Amino acid sequence: QVQLEESGGGLVQPGGSLRLSCAGPGSIFSIAAMGWYRQPPGKQRELVATITSGGMTNYVDSVKGRFTISRDNAKSTVYLQMDSLKPEDTAVYYCNLKWSILGAPREYWGKGTLVTVSS
């Protein structure tokens, strides 16, 4: 069973910064695509950012220029640096791992970490 463990959430004032981390399984991390999703209160889960095994990144328009996704394969960890945070960034943030084995896709989720942006 693949386990993902997020950390780094918390309460921050508007304009502040947080860095989320997600530790994944060392055996497959380097070949997996990683992503961060979020679920604001009362809303559906949405994509925030993704990073391929080769390091290509993608962001939802609302976080472009403010958030940065990165990965450290040696530590089997993916990060989400969040700057210039806004109240609308308040959500539970989930780590996501995608890979395939014998051609069959597999997807795993962390349990989430709460980010609250409020003064």
Secondary structure by P-SEA (a helix, b strand, c coil): cbbbbbcccccccccbbbbbbbbcccccccccccbbbbbcccccccccccccccbbbbbcccccccbbbbbcccccbbbbbbcccccccccbbbbbbbbccccbbbbbbccbbbbbbcc
